[in-house]
């Protein structure tokens, strides 16, 4: 919120990848008038929703229905391709460099919205998941999409948690298309009101 205020932005499109969902979802709930679009990628926002926390725990205990590679944030297929060797190495190095400073983010954060607030939010929302995501299983992201009125859902097949890294072109195209559509719809509504 402080950054949006500092930059004096009247409207924003928010994109939260993984833990980033914990930051963008509360903003959208508190400031729907400023939020043109919300994109939740590989996240459900980890807000105050006890039933979803229980589902997350249950899913964590289940065996994966796909093979995971050395790096949980990427699909095994991506990691196995020779042409991706440098990108996989870089991703792995970034992961190890950030582990020493990674805070423990288990449970609902103070100030997080609750189920009633999220399910009554009127912000155009796109939820993105990947069927090879070992970090954030698809049912958790699908659950979020089901409770937000009008939310759209995209599932990238054969991709892991870091779709932005594995398929950046398709990932960016999907998000840009969604945001542009929301901007056009809002402009049309404003013109009709004049």
N, CA, C and O of each residue as an XYZ file, in Angstrom:
776
protein
N       0.824     -1.191      0.000
C       0.000      0.000      0.000
C       0.864      1.249      0.000
O       0.569      2.218     -0.700
N       1.933      1.223      0.788
C       2.801      2.391      0.883
C       3.428      2.714     -0.469
O       3.563      3.886     -0.819
N       3.810      1.703     -1.224
C       4.417      1.927     -2.535
C       3.410      2.553     -3.507
O       3.741      3.498     -4.222
N       2.199      2.032     -3.530
C       1.152      2.582     -4.402
C       0.893      4.044     -4.035
O       0.744      4.891     -4.916
N       0.840      4.334     -2.742
C       0.632      5.719     -2.299
C       1.825      6.600     -2.658
O       1.651      7.715     -3.148
N       3.028      6.105     -2.417
C       4.241      6.881     -2.708
C       4.336      7.230     -4.193
O       4.721      8.342     -4.555
N       3.984      6.274     -5.042
C       4.036      6.496     -6.488
C       2.809      7.254     -7.007
O       2.722      7.586     -8.189
N       1.868      7.518     -6.100
C       0.630      8.243     -6.440
C      -0.132      7.561     -7.583
O      -0.627      8.217     -8.500
N      -0.212      6.242     -7.504
C      -0.924      5.464     -8.521
C      -2.403      5.426     -8.179
O      -2.790      5.065     -7.067
N      -3.221      5.802     -9.148
C      -4.664      5.784     -8.919
C      -5.240      4.387     -9.106
O      -6.145      3.979     -8.379
N      -4.711      3.655    -10.084
C      -5.186      2.302    -10.389
C      -3.976      1.391    -10.594
O      -2.957      1.809    -11.143
N      -4.102      0.146    -10.148
C      -3.023     -0.819    -10.317
C      -3.587     -2.178    -10.735
O      -4.716     -2.533    -10.398
N      -2.779     -2.916    -11.469
C      -3.036     -4.335    -11.723
C      -2.002     -5.070    -10.888
O      -0.805     -4.801    -10.995
N      -2.453     -5.982    -10.068
C      -1.570     -6.670     -9.130
C      -1.347     -8.119     -9.560
O      -2.283     -8.818     -9.950
N      -0.088     -8.555     -9.480
C       0.268     -9.928     -9.811
C       1.032    -10.497     -8.626
O       2.069     -9.965     -8.230
N       0.511    -11.583     -8.064
C       1.172    -12.235     -6.939
C       1.563    -13.653     -7.316
O       0.699    -14.479     -7.611
N       2.852    -13.940     -7.308
C       3.364    -15.286     -7.570
C       3.759    -15.908     -6.237
O       4.537    -15.326     -5.482
N       3.226    -17.078     -5.951
C       3.561    -17.831     -4.744
C       3.322    -16.973     -3.497
O       2.192    -16.553     -3.244
N       4.376    -16.712     -2.716
C       4.206    -15.928     -1.485
C       3.760    -14.501     -1.767
O       3.252    -13.831     -0.868
N       3.937    -14.020     -2.991
C       3.474    -12.690     -3.355
C       1.965    -12.543     -3.231
O       1.451    -11.433     -3.097
N       1.255    -13.676     -3.279
C      -0.193    -13.644     -3.096
C      -0.587    -13.121     -1.733
O      -1.673    -12.565     -1.569
N       0.291    -13.295     -0.747
C       0.024    -12.800      0.605
C       0.019    -11.279      0.664
O      -0.564    -10.696      1.579
N       0.663    -10.632     -0.301
C       0.715     -9.167     -0.327
C      -0.388     -8.574     -1.198
O      -1.031     -7.598     -0.812
N      -0.606     -9.163     -2.372
C      -1.537     -8.544     -3.317
C      -3.007     -8.799     -2.984
O      -3.846     -7.929     -3.218
N      -3.331     -9.965     -2.447
C      -4.733    -10.251     -2.121
C      -5.272     -9.294     -1.054
O      -6.350     -8.731     -1.245
N      -4.567     -9.091      0.055
C      -5.085     -8.134      1.046
C      -5.253     -6.722      0.481
O      -6.205     -6.024      0.830
N      -4.333     -6.300     -0.389
C      -4.468     -4.974     -0.995
C      -5.750     -4.905     -1.817
O      -6.512     -3.946     -1.700
N      -5.991     -5.918     -2.648
C      -7.190     -5.923     -3.495
C      -8.465     -5.932     -2.659
O      -9.447     -5.282     -3.018
N      -8.458     -6.657     -1.557
C      -9.635     -6.701     -0.679
C      -9.880     -5.326     -0.054
O     -11.018     -4.860      0.012
N      -8.807     -4.683      0.403
C      -8.945     -3.375      1.060
C      -9.169     -2.218      0.090
O      -9.768     -1.206      0.455
N      -8.684     -2.367     -1.159
C      -8.740     -1.266     -2.126
C      -9.274     -1.721     -3.484
O      -8.567     -1.612     -4.486
N     -10.493     -2.223     -3.536
C     -11.020     -2.681     -4.830
C     -11.162     -1.542     -5.843
O     -11.092     -1.767     -7.051
N     -11.359     -0.329     -5.348
C     -11.507      0.820     -6.250
C     -10.203      1.172     -6.964
O     -10.221      1.816     -8.013
N      -9.078      0.752     -6.398
C      -7.767      1.021     -7.004
C      -7.255     -0.159     -7.832
O      -6.282     -0.019     -8.574
N      -7.902     -1.314     -7.710
C      -7.389     -2.535     -8.323
C      -8.130     -2.847     -9.621
O      -9.284     -3.276     -9.605
N      -7.454     -2.625    -10.739
C      -8.021     -2.911    -12.065
C      -8.158     -4.417    -12.253
O      -9.160     -4.898    -12.782
N      -7.136     -5.157    -11.812
C      -7.131     -6.615    -11.963
C      -6.199     -7.222    -10.926
O      -5.232     -6.602    -10.485
N      -6.524     -8.453    -10.553
C      -5.709     -9.216     -9.616
C      -5.368    -10.542    -10.281
O      -6.250    -11.235    -10.788
N      -4.086    -10.891    -10.276
C      -3.644    -12.174    -10.824
C      -2.926    -12.936     -9.711
O      -1.933    -12.469     -9.151
N      -3.452    -14.111     -9.410
C      -2.887    -14.963     -8.360
C      -2.254    -16.183     -9.035
O      -2.961    -17.035     -9.574
N      -0.932    -16.262     -9.002
C      -0.187    -17.318     -9.705
C       0.423    -18.297     -8.705
O       1.282    -17.920     -7.908
N      -0.013    -19.531     -8.748
C       0.550    -20.536     -7.848
C       0.379    -20.157     -6.388
O       1.275    -20.371     -5.571
N      -0.776    -19.593     -6.064
C      -1.038    -19.160     -4.691
C      -2.534    -19.054     -4.445
O      -3.311    -18.837     -5.375
N      -2.929    -19.207     -3.197
C      -4.308    -18.907     -2.814
C      -4.324    -17.758     -1.812
O      -5.381    -17.394     -1.296
N      -3.149    -17.189     -1.537
C      -3.074    -16.008     -0.683
C      -2.900    -16.286      0.798
O      -2.606    -15.371      1.567
N      -3.075    -17.533      1.211
C      -2.860    -17.942      2.600
C      -3.567    -17.036      3.601
O      -2.984    -16.634      4.607
N      -4.827    -16.717      3.317
C      -5.583    -15.843      4.209
C      -6.319    -16.672      5.258
O      -6.136    -17.887      5.337
N      -7.138    -16.019      6.052
C      -7.840    -16.651      7.168
C      -9.005    -17.499      6.649
O     -10.140    -17.033      6.559
N      -8.697    -18.747      6.313
C      -9.668    -19.692      5.763
C      -9.310    -21.077      6.323
O      -8.631    -21.857      5.655
N      -9.764    -21.381      7.545
C      -9.352    -22.610      8.230
C      -9.542    -23.888      7.409
O      -8.695    -24.781      7.449
N     -10.654    -23.980      6.662
C     -10.896    -25.195      5.869
C      -9.848    -25.373      4.775
O      -9.459    -26.497      4.459
N      -9.396    -24.270      4.202
C      -8.387    -24.359      3.139
C      -7.011    -24.690      3.722
O      -6.220    -25.399      3.101
N      -6.737    -24.173      4.912
C      -5.493    -24.551      5.590
C      -5.485    -26.059      5.857
O      -4.450    -26.707      5.704
N      -6.620    -26.613      6.251
C      -6.722    -28.057      6.493
C      -6.524    -28.832      5.194
O      -5.839    -29.854      5.176
N      -7.127    -28.343      4.099
C      -6.937    -28.991      2.798
C      -5.470    -28.952      2.390
O      -4.942    -29.941      1.881
N      -4.810    -27.824      2.609
C      -3.383    -27.705      2.269
C      -2.559    -28.740      3.026
O      -1.655    -29.359      2.466
N      -2.878    -28.918      4.291
C      -2.156    -29.903      5.112
C      -2.422    -31.325      4.602
O      -1.506    -32.144      4.530
N      -3.664    -31.607      4.255
C      -4.016    -32.930      3.722
C      -3.301    -33.187      2.391
O      -2.778    -34.280      2.175
N      -3.274    -32.210      1.515
C      -2.628    -32.374      0.205
C      -1.126    -32.548      0.339
O      -0.504    -33.279     -0.431
N      -0.550    -31.872      1.319
C       0.894    -31.994      1.554
C       1.265    -33.424      1.940
O       2.346    -33.903      1.598
N       0.380    -34.094      2.642
C       0.640    -35.458      3.101
C       0.462    -36.504      2.003
O       0.977    -37.616      2.119
N      -0.262    -36.159      0.944
C      -0.508    -37.122     -0.134
C       0.706    -37.269     -1.035
O       1.461    -36.316     -1.228
N       0.898    -38.468     -1.591
C       1.977    -38.611     -2.575
C       1.624    -37.829     -3.839
O       0.456    -37.694     -4.201
N       2.657    -37.322     -4.495
C       2.440    -36.559     -5.729
C       2.001    -37.505     -6.841
O       2.430    -38.657     -6.893
N       1.143    -37.006     -7.731
C       0.673    -37.812     -8.863
C       1.591    -37.639    -10.067
O       1.292    -38.126    -11.158
N       2.695    -36.954     -9.870
C       3.687    -36.739    -10.917
C       5.060    -36.770    -10.260
O       5.183    -36.592     -9.048
N       6.078    -36.995    -11.059
C       7.434    -37.026    -10.523
C       7.979    -35.620    -10.397
O       7.812    -34.794    -11.295
N       8.628    -35.354     -9.283
C       9.270    -34.062     -9.108
C      10.752    -34.224     -9.400
O      11.323    -35.289     -9.166
N      11.359    -33.195     -9.899
C      12.788    -33.211    -10.164
C      13.553    -32.758     -8.937
O      13.016    -32.740     -7.829
N      14.795    -32.397     -9.138
C      15.665    -31.942     -8.051
C      15.119    -30.659     -7.415
O      15.221    -30.458     -6.205
N      14.539    -29.799     -8.256
C      14.038    -28.507     -7.788
C      12.514    -28.555     -7.777
O      11.897    -28.782     -8.818
N      11.903    -28.346     -6.624
C      10.446    -28.418     -6.502
C       9.743    -27.306     -7.233
O       8.572    -27.468     -7.579
N      10.383    -26.190     -7.489
C       9.744    -25.064     -8.146
C       9.605    -25.221     -9.643
O       9.010    -24.362    -10.295
N      10.141    -26.302    -10.215
C      10.097    -26.519    -11.664
C       9.627    -27.937    -11.952
O       9.798    -28.847    -11.141
N       9.031    -28.099    -13.127
C       8.619    -29.449    -13.510
C       9.843    -30.299    -13.829
O      10.880    -29.790    -14.255
N       9.702    -31.578    -13.618
C      10.803    -32.492    -13.916
C      11.146    -32.448    -15.408
O      12.317    -32.526    -15.781
N      10.120    -32.322    -16.259
C      10.339    -32.272    -17.708
C      11.223    -31.084    -18.086
O      12.138    -31.222    -18.899
N      10.954    -29.929    -17.504
C      11.744    -28.736    -17.813
C      13.191    -28.951    -17.378
O      14.127    -28.617    -18.105
N      13.358    -29.507    -16.194
C      14.707    -29.724    -15.664
C      15.497    -30.728    -16.501
O      16.724    -30.653    -16.575
N      14.793    -31.665    -17.128
C      15.469    -32.734    -17.873
C      15.941    -32.305    -19.270
O      16.804    -32.958    -19.857
N      15.385    -31.223    -19.798
C      15.749    -30.788    -21.154
C      17.144    -30.163    -21.163
O      17.428    -29.243    -20.396
N      17.999    -30.669    -22.030
C      19.385    -30.195    -22.130
C      19.459    -28.689    -22.376
O      20.311    -28.006    -21.807
N      18.566    -28.171    -23.226
C      18.614    -26.746    -23.553
C      18.263    -25.846    -22.363
O      18.476    -24.635    -22.427
N      17.735    -26.415    -21.291
C      17.378    -25.636    -20.107
C      18.420    -25.723    -18.997
O      18.209    -25.178    -17.913
N      19.538    -26.398    -19.248
C      20.533    -26.656    -18.198
C      21.005    -25.369    -17.515
O      21.081    -25.318    -16.287
N      21.317    -24.342    -18.288
C      21.799    -23.089    -17.688
C      20.703    -22.416    -16.858
O      20.969    -21.907    -15.769
N      19.485    -22.415    -17.370
C      18.372    -21.793    -16.654
C      18.080    -22.551    -15.354
O      17.798    -21.931    -14.328
N      18.144    -23.876    -15.389
C      17.909    -24.684    -14.189
C      19.012    -24.419    -13.165
O      18.734    -24.284    -11.973
N      20.237    -24.346    -13.619
C      21.363    -24.061    -12.720
C      21.169    -22.699    -12.048
O      21.336    -22.571    -10.836
N      20.817    -21.689    -12.837
C      20.603    -20.351    -12.301
C      19.473    -20.351    -11.272
O      19.620    -19.770    -10.196
N      18.352    -20.994    -11.588
C      17.218    -21.068    -10.673
C      17.645    -21.707     -9.351
O      17.283    -21.227     -8.277
N      18.407    -22.779     -9.436
C      18.873    -23.489     -8.246
C      19.801    -22.599     -7.413
O      19.711    -22.602     -6.185
N      20.675    -21.851     -8.050
C      21.588    -20.968     -7.328
C      20.825    -19.856     -6.616
O      21.138    -19.508     -5.478
N      19.828    -19.304     -7.289
C      19.013    -18.255     -6.666
C      18.294    -18.817     -5.441
O      18.218    -18.164     -4.400
N      17.770    -20.032     -5.577
C      17.056    -20.666     -4.457
C      17.986    -20.814     -3.251
O      17.613    -20.460     -2.132
N      19.181    -21.332     -3.473
C      20.097    -21.558     -2.355
C      20.567    -20.243     -1.753
O      20.767    -20.160     -0.541
N      20.744    -19.226     -2.563
C      21.188    -17.929     -2.052
C      20.128    -17.289     -1.162
O      20.462    -16.540     -0.243
N      18.864    -17.573     -1.423
C      17.799    -16.923     -0.659
C      17.377    -17.701      0.588
O      16.631    -17.165      1.407
N      17.819    -18.923      0.755
C      17.365    -19.730      1.891
C      17.783    -19.157      3.237
O      17.026    -19.244      4.204
N      18.962    -18.579      3.316
C      19.446    -18.060      4.593
C      18.589    -16.918      5.115
O      18.537    -16.685      6.322
N      17.923    -16.210      4.226
C      17.157    -15.037      4.631
C      15.652    -15.263      4.575
O      14.879    -14.323      4.760
N      15.238    -16.466      4.328
C      13.821    -16.741      4.140
C      13.101    -16.839      5.489
O      13.421    -17.702      6.307
N      12.137    -15.961      5.714
C      11.388    -16.042      6.971
C      10.421    -17.224      6.945
O      10.027    -17.701      5.881
N      10.056    -17.678      8.117
C       9.077    -18.755      8.210
C       7.689    -18.116      8.088
O       7.272    -17.332      8.941
N       6.993    -18.468      7.017
C       5.683    -17.877      6.748
C       4.592    -18.929      6.818
O       3.872    -19.151      5.845
N       4.473    -19.566      7.950
C       3.427    -20.564      8.120
C       2.241    -19.924      8.819
O       2.401    -19.176      9.784
N       1.072    -20.222      8.329
C      -0.133    -19.688      8.941
C      -0.543    -18.347      8.367
O       0.134    -17.768      7.517
N      -1.659    -17.883      8.856
C      -2.230    -16.622      8.400
C      -1.445    -15.453      8.980
O      -1.130    -15.438     10.170
N      -1.134    -14.484      8.144
C      -0.415    -13.298      8.610
C      -1.372    -12.337      9.304
O      -2.562    -12.316      8.990
N      -0.868    -11.544     10.241
C      -1.714    -10.522     10.864
C      -2.236     -9.563      9.790
O      -1.486     -9.150      8.907
N      -3.498     -9.218      9.867
C      -4.093     -8.292      8.915
C      -4.574     -8.943      7.629
O      -5.093     -8.259      6.747
N      -4.412    -10.249      7.510
C      -4.877    -10.946      6.307
C      -6.400    -10.944      6.275
O      -7.047    -10.960      7.322
N      -6.972    -10.923      5.072
C      -8.437    -10.950      4.994
C      -8.995    -12.305      5.429
O      -8.253    -13.276      5.575
N     -10.293    -12.356      5.631
C     -10.932    -13.627      5.962
C     -11.760    -14.107      4.767
O     -11.848    -13.418      3.751
N     -12.351    -15.264      4.893
C     -13.103    -15.875      3.795
C     -14.253    -14.976      3.328
O     -14.474    -14.830      2.125
N     -14.973    -14.385      4.253
C     -16.097    -13.528      3.876
C     -15.616    -12.333      3.046
O     -16.242    -11.977      2.047
N     -14.516    -11.721      3.456
C     -13.991    -10.561      2.723
C     -13.531    -10.945      1.321
O     -13.809    -10.229      0.359
N     -12.835    -12.059      1.198
C     -12.322    -12.488     -0.111
C     -13.481    -12.900     -1.018
O     -13.502    -12.549     -2.198
N     -14.436    -13.637     -0.476
C     -15.540    -14.127     -1.310
C     -16.522    -13.027     -1.705
O     -17.350    -13.235     -2.592
N     -16.446    -11.869     -1.069
C     -17.306    -10.758     -1.472
C     -16.534     -9.695     -2.259
O     -17.093     -8.659     -2.622
N     -15.266     -9.951     -2.519
C     -14.426     -9.009     -3.259
C     -14.929     -8.875     -4.696
O     -15.258     -9.867     -5.346
N     -14.981     -7.649     -5.173
C     -15.448     -7.387     -6.540
C     -14.290     -6.850     -7.378
O     -14.348     -5.735     -7.897
N     -13.257     -7.644     -7.498
C     -12.082     -7.292     -8.291
C     -11.909     -8.371     -9.349
O     -11.903     -9.556     -9.013
N     -11.768     -7.998    -10.621
C     -11.522     -9.003    -11.658
C     -10.263     -9.804    -11.313
O      -9.182     -9.242    -11.136
N     -10.427    -11.119    -11.224
C      -9.328    -11.966    -10.741
C      -9.062    -13.110    -11.702
O      -9.982    -13.754    -12.207
N      -7.782    -13.346    -11.939
C      -7.313    -14.495    -12.713
C      -6.465    -15.352    -11.787
O      -5.510    -14.863    -11.183
N      -6.810    -16.617    -11.675
C      -6.032    -17.567    -10.876
C      -5.292    -18.492    -11.836
O      -5.896    -19.084    -12.731
N      -3.983    -18.610    -11.644
C      -3.156    -19.435    -12.513
C      -2.542    -20.563    -11.692
O      -1.984    -20.340    -10.618
N      -2.657    -21.769    -12.216
C      -2.034    -22.920    -11.589
C      -1.334    -23.737    -12.667
O      -1.483    -23.472    -13.860
N      -0.582    -24.716    -12.238
C       0.137    -25.604    -13.151
C      -0.023    -27.027    -12.643
O       0.051    -27.271    -11.439
N      -0.237    -27.954    -13.543
C      -0.557    -29.310    -13.084
C       0.639    -30.097    -12.543
O       0.463    -31.200    -12.027
N       1.849    -29.549    -12.655
C       3.032    -30.203    -12.092
C       3.583    -29.395    -10.903
O       4.764    -29.504    -10.572
N       2.743    -28.601    -10.279
C       3.178    -27.742     -9.173
C       3.248    -28.548     -7.879
O       2.222    -28.915     -7.306
N       4.465    -28.817     -7.428
C       4.665    -29.572     -6.193
C       4.601    -28.655     -4.965
O       4.473    -29.141     -3.841
N       4.688    -27.357     -5.166
C       4.678    -26.399     -4.065
C       3.250    -25.998     -3.697
O       2.890    -25.970     -2.520
N       2.448    -25.692     -4.703
C       1.076    -25.218     -4.491
C       0.129    -26.059     -5.344
O      -0.129    -25.718     -6.499
N      -0.385    -27.147     -4.790
C      -1.249    -28.040     -5.573
C      -2.458    -27.326     -6.185
O      -3.048    -26.433     -5.578
N      -2.800    -27.737     -7.379
C      -3.896    -27.141     -8.147
C      -5.198    -26.987     -7.352
O      -5.833    -25.938     -7.466
N      -5.632    -27.977     -6.550
C      -6.906    -27.800     -5.832
C      -6.944    -26.566     -4.923
O      -8.016    -26.014     -4.677
N      -5.792    -26.136     -4.429
C      -5.771    -24.947     -3.566
C      -6.052    -23.679     -4.374
O      -6.787    -22.801     -3.923
N      -5.466    -23.589     -5.561
C      -5.682    -22.420     -6.416
C      -7.105    -22.462     -6.992
O      -7.774    -21.432     -7.080
N      -7.557    -23.646     -7.378
C      -8.930    -23.792     -7.876
C      -9.943    -23.382     -6.809
O     -10.963    -22.767     -7.120
N      -9.664    -23.720     -5.561
C     -10.557    -23.344     -4.461
C     -10.703    -21.840     -4.349
O     -11.801    -21.332     -4.121
N      -9.590    -21.122     -4.510
C      -9.644    -19.663     -4.480
C     -10.508    -19.140     -5.620
O     -11.359    -18.276     -5.409
N     -10.294    -19.659     -6.825
C     -11.062    -19.201     -7.997
C     -12.559    -19.431     -7.802
O     -13.374    -18.636     -8.270
N     -12.919    -20.498     -7.124
C     -14.340    -20.815     -6.928
C     -15.050    -19.850     -5.977
O     -16.259    -19.645     -6.089
N     -14.310    -19.260     -5.048
C     -14.981    -18.397     -4.068
C     -15.009    -16.924     -4.476
O     -15.769    -16.145     -3.901
N     -14.193    -16.529     -5.459
C     -14.176    -15.127     -5.891
C     -15.154    -14.973     -7.051
O     -14.995    -15.625     -8.083
N     -16.162    -14.120     -6.894
C     -17.161    -13.960     -7.953
C     -16.526    -13.586     -9.299
O     -15.779    -12.612     -9.396
N     -16.836    -14.375    -10.329
C     -16.362    -14.096    -11.678
C     -14.898    -14.397    -11.943
O     -14.392    -14.072    -13.017
N     -14.210    -15.004    -11.000
C     -12.776    -15.285    -11.200
C     -12.586    -16.245    -12.368
O     -13.385    -17.154    -12.592
N     -11.506    -16.015    -13.101
C     -11.135    -16.900    -14.202
C      -9.994    -17.801    -13.742
O      -9.221    -17.449    -12.851
N      -9.908    -18.966    -14.368
C      -8.917    -19.969    -13.976
C      -8.150    -20.433    -15.207
O      -8.749    -20.731    -16.240
N      -6.815    -20.494    -15.096
C      -5.961    -21.034    -16.157
C      -5.055    -22.075    -15.526
O      -4.459    -21.841    -14.475
N      -4.956    -23.229    -16.179
C      -4.062    -24.288    -15.718
C      -3.068    -24.596    -16.837
O      -3.461    -25.030    -17.920
N      -1.789    -24.372    -16.572
C      -0.755    -24.668    -17.558
C      -0.334    -26.129    -17.408
O       0.187    -26.509    -16.360
N      -0.550    -26.957    -18.436
C      -0.165    -28.367    -18.347
C       1.353    -28.557    -18.482
O       2.025    -27.844    -19.227
N       1.863    -29.534    -17.742
C       3.267    -29.913    -17.854
C       4.252    -28.906    -17.298
O       5.437    -28.939    -17.631
N       3.763    -28.003    -16.443
C       4.598    -26.933    -15.902
C       4.575    -27.013    -14.382
O       3.585    -27.437    -13.786
N       5.684    -26.600    -13.756
C       5.780    -26.603    -12.300
C       5.343    -25.288    -11.686
O       4.641    -24.496    -12.315
N       5.767    -25.067    -10.451
C       5.357    -23.894     -9.671
C       5.797    -22.579    -10.309
O       5.118    -21.562    -10.161
N       6.890    -22.589    -10.994
C       7.452    -21.356    -11.563
C       7.144    -21.241    -13.047
O       8.049    -21.237    -13.882
N       5.855    -21.147    -13.368
C       5.436    -21.043    -14.769
C       6.066    -19.836    -15.442
O       6.401    -19.889    -16.626
N       6.231    -18.752    -14.700
C       6.852    -17.547    -15.252
C       8.266    -17.819    -15.756
O       8.756    -17.125    -16.647
N       8.913    -18.820    -15.190
C      10.296    -19.165    -15.548
C      10.328    -20.200    -16.667
O      11.151    -20.120    -17.578
N       9.424    -21.169    -16.585
C       9.408    -22.263    -17.566
C       8.806    -21.856    -18.902
O       9.318    -22.228    -19.958
N       7.728    -21.100    -18.857
C       7.046    -20.687    -20.100
C       6.758    -19.175    -20.051
O       5.598    -18.764    -20.053
N       7.800    -18.364    -20.008
C       7.585    -16.923    -19.816
C       6.712    -16.276    -20.883
O       5.899    -15.409    -20.565
N       6.862    -16.677    -22.136
C       6.054    -16.075    -23.196
C       4.573    -16.310    -22.992
O       3.776    -15.373    -23.026
N       4.205    -17.561    -22.779
C       2.792    -17.910    -22.591
C       2.259    -17.321    -21.283
O       1.127    -16.841    -21.229
N       3.067    -17.361    -20.248
C       2.699    -16.813    -18.942
C       2.394    -15.317    -19.073
O       1.330    -14.859    -18.657
N       3.324    -14.564    -19.649
C       3.139    -13.118    -19.802
C       1.969    -12.791    -20.722
O       1.189    -11.883    -20.436
N       1.844    -13.520    -21.813
C       0.744    -13.296    -22.759
C      -0.611    -13.487    -22.076
O      -1.536    -12.704    -22.292
N      -0.721    -14.520    -21.258
C      -1.966    -14.816    -20.541
C      -2.331    -13.665    -19.601
O      -3.481    -13.227    -19.557
N      -1.353    -13.192    -18.862
C      -1.603    -12.117    -17.889
C      -1.896    -10.794    -18.590
O      -2.837    -10.090    -18.223
N      -1.100    -10.456    -19.590
C      -1.317     -9.193    -20.303
C      -2.696     -9.174    -20.956
O      -3.397     -8.164    -20.906
N      -3.078    -10.278    -21.559
C      -4.393    -10.370    -22.195
C      -5.506    -10.148    -21.171
O      -6.463     -9.423    -21.442
N      -5.384    -10.762    -20.011
C      -6.392    -10.613    -18.964
C      -6.476     -9.165    -18.483
O      -7.572     -8.618    -18.355
N      -5.338     -8.548    -18.220
C      -5.324     -7.170    -17.725
C      -5.878     -6.204    -18.780
O      -6.662     -5.312    -18.456
N      -5.472     -6.385    -20.036
C      -5.976     -5.517    -21.108
C      -7.492     -5.640    -21.255
O      -8.187     -4.650    -21.484
N      -7.992     -6.864    -21.119
C      -9.441     -7.075    -21.195
C     -10.156     -6.329    -20.068
O     -11.206     -5.727    -20.294
N      -9.604     -6.365    -18.874
C     -10.220     -5.669    -17.741
C     -10.178     -4.157    -17.949
O     -11.148     -3.457    -17.656
N      -9.055     -3.658    -18.455
C      -8.946     -2.218    -18.710
C      -9.978     -1.779    -19.748
O     -10.623     -0.745    -19.576
N     -10.140     -2.545    -20.810
C     -11.117     -2.214    -21.855
C     -12.539     -2.216    -21.300
O     -13.327     -1.318    -21.597
N     -12.863     -3.224    -20.496
C     -14.205     -3.294    -19.914
C     -14.473     -2.111    -18.992
O     -15.575     -1.562    -18.994
N     -13.486     -1.721    -18.214
C     -13.672     -0.594    -17.306
C     -13.800      0.721    -18.074
O     -14.574      1.593    -17.680
N     -13.053      0.870    -19.159
C     -13.173      2.070    -19.993
C     -14.561      2.144    -20.635
O     -15.158      3.218    -20.705
N     -15.071      1.001    -21.104
C     -16.412      0.972    -21.689
C     -17.469      1.344    -20.657
O     -18.409      2.077    -20.965
N     -17.322      0.850    -19.447
C     -18.275      1.177    -18.382
C     -18.241      2.672    -18.070
O     -19.286      3.287    -17.859
N     -17.054      3.249    -18.041
C     -16.927      4.685    -17.762
C     -17.573      5.504    -18.875
O     -18.235      6.505    -18.598
N     -17.389      5.095    -20.131
C     -17.996      5.798    -21.264
C     -19.519      5.721    -21.222
O     -20.204      6.693    -21.538
N     -20.043      4.568    -20.832
C     -21.489      4.401    -20.739
C     -22.092      5.267    -19.628
O     -23.235      5.711    -19.735
N     -21.330      5.502    -18.578
C     -21.810      6.303    -17.462
C     -21.798      7.807    -17.767
O     -22.430      8.592    -17.059
N     -21.085      8.199    -18.813
C     -20.980      9.635    -19.136
C     -22.128     10.114    -19.945
O     -22.186     11.293    -20.296
